[in-house]
Structures are given as structure tokens and as C-alpha cells.
Amino acid sequence: MSRKAGRSGSPARERRIGTRNARFQQWQALLDNRTKRHQAGEFLVHGVRPITLAVDHGWPLRALLRPTDTPLSAWATDLIARATGGQHAAQVVDVAPPLLAELGDKAAGAPELIAVAEMPPDRLDRIVVPPDGLVLLFDRPANPGNIGTLVRSADAFGACGVIVTGHAADVYDPRAVRASTGSLFALPVVRQGSPRDVLAWVAELRSTRGVDLQVVGTDESGEFDVDVADLTGARLLVVGNELRGMSAAWRESCDVVARIPIAGAASSLNASVAAGIMCYEARRQRRSAARA
């Protein structure tokens, strides 16, 4: 078979794969090789809900992988029909079940479908911030599962976007994608190298768009308890690294630093749990203000 470059620079776009050829190896690398993911500009999506939400939100899918010669459920059949039409039509590839099981990263056998999704650009203008918008920022997270859980909480409590800054775990690691349970596809998640880039965006929102986005940090030594801090306007909530908290740059850039009062023997909260509490408190304050 002749080979030619696909749109991601991959080998020829076979529709049936029964051996560990170059294309299979490229997909396999997406499981645990961050560099390969970003070079290819794609990542794997596992699970019924995440794949469904990716299609529901019009996320570009490069391929849908299904087990060769295996009857599919009504869900999988309908999803393939939806994903193979329109502007971002995915290619359907039949993969030998043992190989698909390896890509599924599960011991329970081949999944019905795996999606190969395209990475979006890391542009802050993907996040549309209204006058009362809530944006969640995770500073240098080390655990991909915590990223996914934080994205899920942000989605559940009405945030309009998530930003991940600094030397961090990968947003598109399969563990992060899985932990988000599909919320990764429902709101913009943008990676930025440094606080400087984000703060320039905040300044632009304030000066040219009239959105007074205040930066609220979280730390055990904060000035106010979280229920006292005003979270009703446009807010950028900053959650620090799991072990070290916010960087000095972020701490200095905060308009307010709030604390979550805790008791018992626990010395601190998991970062994604803290983010969920902050998002809930922001939602609670906004609902109370709306009823007043």
C-alpha cells in the first residue's frame, strides 16, 4: 500500500487496521506521550458521555475507531452518522478488537468507539467573558486528573472558561479528558505559558471591553473567608499548584486573596476540591443577588 501524508502528517488514512502499523502506533503514542500528542495536534477520547458531548458541541474529530466485524449499539450507530456528516466529518476506521482494546487502555476488551479529537488553538479570545463572567484558572497543576475534575466543576457551576498556566500537566492527557466526563468539550480550556499573558488579556478586557474582571486568589492565609469575598461580578478565580499553592507572580497579581475555612485534622484541601467550593460559592452569591 502506498503512503501519503494525512492532514496531521500521519501515514495514509487506512479505513481498516489489523496490524500495529504506523497509524496505529501514532494513536498508541497519544495515550502516554505528551510530545507526540502536541506534535500531531490530536488526542484520544474514551467513553460514551465524553464522545457524545464532543459531537454535541461540534468538536472536530479526525477519526472514529470501531471494532472490526462487530455489531454496534444504537448509540454508536447514531453517533457515527452524526459525526461523519457536516463540515468536520470524521473518518471511520475499523480496528481489530485486540488493537482497539489497547487503545482503550482497558482490560475489559475493545470499547465500542474511540474518538481521535483535534486540539483547538490556545487563544484566550476563545473565552467570552460577560460582565458577570466567571473564569477559573489553575496555576501549574501537577495531576491531570485534577485538571479534568476542575474543568468538570467549572462547567457544573456556570464558568465561561478555564485557563491552565505554567509548567503543568497536560489538559489532553487521557486521565484529564476522562476526569472531565465530557466537560472539556462544553467550555473553552486554554493553556498559557505565564501569568503575564493572562494579565495582559485581563487588562484588555478591562480597558477595551468594559469587563471589570477581578483576580481572586485562593490560599489558606487569605484576607477573607470565601463567603465574605464578593464573587458576584466578573471574576478570575486562581487556584494554585497542589503542593505549593499559587506562584509568587499570581499572588502579587490578585486583587483579593480568599481562604476556605477548614477544620479537623486536614491541613489543606485537594486543589480541584477547593476550586469546586469556590465555584459553588460564586454561584450561590449570584443566585442570592438575583433573588434580592
C-alpha positions as CSV (number, residue, x, y, z in Angstrom):
1,M,0.0,0.0,0.0
2,S,1.3,3.4,-0.9
3,R,1.7,6.0,1.8
4,K,0.9,9.7,1.8
5,A,0.5,12.4,4.4
6,G,-2.8,12.9,6.1
7,R,-3.9,16.3,7.5
8,S,-2.0,15.7,10.7
9,G,1.2,14.5,8.9
10,S,0.2,10.9,9.6
11,P,0.7,7.9,7.2
12,A,-2.0,7.0,4.7
13,R,-5.5,7.2,6.1
14,E,-6.4,3.5,6.1
15,R,-10.0,2.6,6.8
16,R,-9.2,-0.8,8.2
17,I,-6.3,-1.6,10.6
18,G,-5.4,-5.1,11.7
19,T,-1.7,-4.8,12.5
20,R,0.5,-2.5,14.6
21,N,1.2,-0.3,11.6
22,A,2.5,3.3,11.7
23,R,-1.0,4.8,12.1
24,F,-1.9,2.5,15.0
25,Q,1.5,3.3,16.7
26,Q,0.7,7.0,16.3
27,W,-2.6,6.6,18.1
28,Q,-1.0,4.4,20.7
29,A,1.5,7.1,21.5
30,L,-1.3,9.5,22.2
31,L,-2.1,7.5,25.4
32,D,1.1,8.4,27.3
33,N,3.3,10.6,25.1
34,R,2.6,14.3,25.6
35,T,5.1,15.4,23.0
36,K,3.5,13.1,20.3
37,R,0.0,14.4,21.2
38,H,1.1,18.0,20.6
39,Q,3.1,17.3,17.5
40,A,0.1,15.6,16.0
41,G,-2.4,18.1,17.4
42,E,-4.8,15.4,18.4
43,F,-5.8,13.3,21.5
44,L,-7.9,10.2,22.3
45,V,-11.4,10.4,23.8
46,H,-12.8,7.4,25.6
47,G,-16.3,6.8,27.0
48,V,-19.9,7.2,25.9
49,R,-20.5,10.6,27.6
50,P,-17.3,12.3,26.5
51,I,-17.6,11.2,22.9
52,T,-21.2,12.2,22.8
53,L,-20.5,15.7,24.2
54,A,-17.7,16.2,21.8
55,V,-20.1,15.5,18.9
56,D,-22.9,17.6,20.6
57,H,-20.6,20.6,20.8
58,G,-19.3,20.3,17.3
59,W,-15.8,19.4,18.3
60,P,-13.6,18.5,15.3
61,L,-13.0,14.7,15.3
62,R,-10.4,13.4,12.9
63,A,-11.4,9.7,13.3
64,L,-13.8,7.4,15.0
65,L,-12.3,4.0,15.7
66,R,-14.7,1.0,15.9
67,P,-14.0,-2.8,16.3
68,T,-13.8,-4.7,13.1
69,D,-16.8,-7.0,12.2
70,T,-18.6,-6.2,15.5
71,P,-22.3,-5.2,15.7
72,L,-22.7,-1.7,17.3
73,S,-25.3,-0.4,19.6
74,A,-27.9,2.2,18.6
75,W,-25.8,4.9,20.4
76,A,-22.7,4.1,18.4
77,T,-24.5,3.8,15.1
78,D,-26.3,7.1,15.6
79,L,-23.1,8.9,16.7
80,I,-21.2,7.7,13.7
81,A,-23.9,9.0,11.4
82,R,-23.8,12.4,13.2
83,A,-20.0,12.7,13.2
84,T,-19.5,11.8,9.6
85,G,-21.6,14.5,8.2
86,G,-21.2,18.2,8.1
87,Q,-18.1,20.5,8.0
88,H,-15.9,18.4,10.3
89,A,-16.6,14.9,9.0
90,A,-14.7,12.2,10.9
91,Q,-13.2,9.2,9.2
92,V,-14.5,5.9,10.4
93,V,-11.7,3.3,10.9
94,D,-12.3,-0.4,11.6
95,V,-9.6,-1.6,14.0
96,A,-9.0,-5.2,15.1
97,P,-10.6,-5.7,18.5
98,P,-7.4,-6.6,20.4
99,L,-5.7,-3.5,19.0
100,L,-8.7,-1.3,19.9
101,A,-8.6,-2.7,23.4
102,E,-5.0,-1.5,23.7
103,L,-6.0,2.0,22.6
104,G,-8.9,1.9,25.0
105,D,-6.4,1.4,27.8
106,K,-8.8,-1.0,29.5
107,A,-8.6,-4.7,30.4
108,A,-12.3,-5.3,29.7
109,G,-11.9,-5.7,26.0
110,A,-12.4,-3.4,23.0
111,P,-14.7,-0.4,23.5
112,E,-17.5,0.4,21.0
113,L,-15.9,3.6,19.9
114,I,-12.8,5.7,20.5
115,A,-12.6,9.2,19.1
116,V,-9.4,10.9,17.8
117,A,-10.1,14.6,18.5
118,E,-8.3,17.7,17.2
119,M,-6.7,20.1,19.7
120,P,-8.0,23.6,19.5
121,P,-5.7,26.7,19.5
122,D,-4.7,28.1,22.9
123,R,-6.1,31.5,22.3
124,L,-7.6,33.4,25.2
125,D,-10.2,35.0,22.9
126,R,-11.9,31.7,22.8
127,I,-13.2,32.6,26.3
128,V,-16.1,35.0,26.0
129,V,-16.5,36.9,29.3
130,P,-19.8,38.7,30.0
131,P,-20.0,41.4,32.7
132,D,-20.6,38.9,35.4
133,G,-18.5,36.1,33.8
134,L,-16.6,33.5,35.9
135,V,-13.3,32.2,34.7
136,L,-11.3,29.5,36.6
137,L,-7.5,29.4,36.4
138,F,-5.3,26.5,37.6
139,D,-1.7,27.5,38.2
140,R,0.9,24.8,37.4
141,P,-1.3,21.7,38.2
142,A,0.7,18.5,38.5
143,N,-2.0,16.0,38.3
144,P,-4.0,15.5,35.1
145,G,-6.9,14.0,37.0
146,N,-7.2,17.2,39.0
147,I,-7.3,19.3,35.8
148,G,-10.2,17.2,34.5
149,T,-12.1,17.4,37.8
150,L,-11.6,21.2,37.9
151,V,-12.9,21.5,34.4
152,R,-16.0,19.5,35.3
153,S,-16.7,21.7,38.4
154,A,-16.2,24.9,36.3
155,D,-18.8,23.6,33.8
156,A,-21.2,22.5,36.5
157,F,-21.2,25.9,38.2
158,G,-21.5,28.1,35.1
159,A,-18.0,29.2,34.4
160,C,-17.3,30.5,30.9
161,G,-13.8,29.1,30.6
162,V,-10.8,27.5,32.3
163,I,-7.1,28.6,31.9
164,V,-4.1,26.4,32.8
165,T,-0.9,28.3,33.3
166,G,2.8,27.5,33.7
167,H,4.6,24.2,33.7
168,A,1.6,21.9,34.1
169,A,0.2,18.5,33.5
170,D,-1.4,18.1,30.1
171,V,-5.0,19.2,29.6
172,Y,-5.3,16.5,26.8
173,D,-3.8,13.6,28.8
174,P,-6.4,10.7,28.7
175,R,-6.7,10.9,32.5
176,A,-7.6,14.6,32.3
177,V,-10.1,14.1,29.5
178,R,-11.7,11.1,31.3
179,A,-11.9,13.0,34.6
180,S,-13.7,15.9,32.9
181,T,-16.5,13.5,31.9
182,G,-17.0,15.5,28.7
183,S,-17.0,19.0,30.2
184,L,-13.7,19.6,28.3
185,F,-15.9,19.8,25.2
186,A,-18.5,22.1,26.7
187,L,-16.4,25.1,27.6
188,P,-13.1,26.6,26.4
189,V,-10.0,25.3,28.2
190,V,-6.9,27.3,27.2
191,R,-3.2,26.8,28.2
192,Q,-0.9,29.8,28.7
193,G,2.8,29.8,29.5
194,S,2.9,32.6,32.1
195,P,0.7,34.9,34.2
196,R,1.9,37.8,32.1
197,D,-0.1,36.6,29.0
198,V,-3.2,36.2,31.1
199,L,-2.9,39.5,32.9
200,A,-2.5,41.3,29.5
201,W,-5.8,39.7,28.5
202,V,-7.4,40.8,31.8
203,A,-6.2,44.4,31.2
204,E,-7.6,44.3,27.6
205,L,-11.0,43.2,28.9
206,R,-11.0,46.0,31.4
207,S,-9.8,48.8,29.1
208,T,-11.4,48.0,25.8
209,R,-14.4,45.8,26.5
210,G,-15.7,47.2,29.8
211,V,-15.4,43.9,31.7
212,D,-14.0,44.6,35.1
213,L,-12.5,41.1,35.6
214,Q,-11.2,41.0,39.2
215,V,-8.5,38.4,40.1
216,V,-9.4,36.4,43.2
217,G,-6.8,34.0,44.5
218,T,-7.3,31.1,47.0
219,D,-4.9,30.5,49.8
220,E,-5.1,29.3,53.4
221,S,-3.7,32.6,54.5
222,G,-6.2,34.7,52.5
223,E,-7.5,38.0,53.7
224,F,-11.2,37.0,53.8
225,D,-13.2,33.8,54.1
226,V,-14.6,32.9,50.8
227,D,-18.2,33.6,51.8
228,V,-17.2,37.2,52.7
229,A,-15.3,37.9,49.5
230,D,-17.5,39.4,46.7
231,L,-17.7,36.9,43.9
232,T,-20.8,38.4,42.1
233,G,-19.1,40.3,39.3
234,A,-16.7,39.3,36.6
235,R,-14.1,37.2,38.4
236,L,-11.0,35.2,37.6
237,L,-10.6,32.6,40.4
238,V,-7.0,31.4,40.7
239,V,-6.3,28.0,42.2
240,G,-2.6,27.1,42.9
241,N,-0.5,24.0,42.5
242,E,-1.5,21.0,44.6
243,L,1.6,21.2,46.9
244,R,2.9,24.8,46.6
245,G,-0.2,26.8,46.0
246,M,-0.2,30.0,43.9
247,S,3.1,31.2,42.4
248,A,4.5,34.5,43.7
249,A,3.6,36.1,40.4
250,W,-0.1,35.2,40.8
251,R,-0.2,36.1,44.5
252,E,1.1,39.6,43.7
253,S,-1.4,40.0,40.8
254,C,-4.5,39.1,42.8
255,D,-7.0,41.9,43.7
256,V,-8.2,39.7,46.6
257,V,-7.0,36.5,48.2
258,A,-9.7,34.4,49.9
259,R,-9.4,31.4,52.2
260,I,-11.7,28.4,52.6
261,P,-12.0,27.8,56.4
262,I,-11.4,24.1,57.3
263,A,-11.5,22.1,60.5
264,G,-10.4,18.7,61.6
265,A,-7.0,17.1,61.1
266,A,-6.8,18.0,57.4
267,S,-4.0,20.6,56.7
268,S,-5.4,21.6,53.3
269,L,-7.9,20.7,50.6
270,N,-7.3,19.0,47.3
271,A,-6.9,21.7,44.6
272,S,-9.8,20.6,42.5
273,V,-12.0,20.3,45.6
274,A,-11.0,23.9,46.6
275,A,-11.9,25.0,43.0
276,G,-15.3,23.3,43.3
277,I,-16.0,25.1,46.6
278,M,-15.0,28.5,45.1
279,C,-17.2,27.9,42.0
280,Y,-20.1,26.9,44.2
281,E,-19.8,29.9,46.4
282,A,-19.7,32.2,43.4
283,R,-22.8,30.5,42.0
284,R,-24.5,30.8,45.4
285,Q,-23.8,34.5,45.7
286,R,-25.0,35.2,42.2
287,R,-28.3,33.4,42.8
288,S,-28.8,35.2,46.1
289,A,-28.2,38.5,44.4
290,A,-30.6,37.7,41.6
291,R,-33.4,36.8,44.2
292,A,-32.8,40.0,46.2
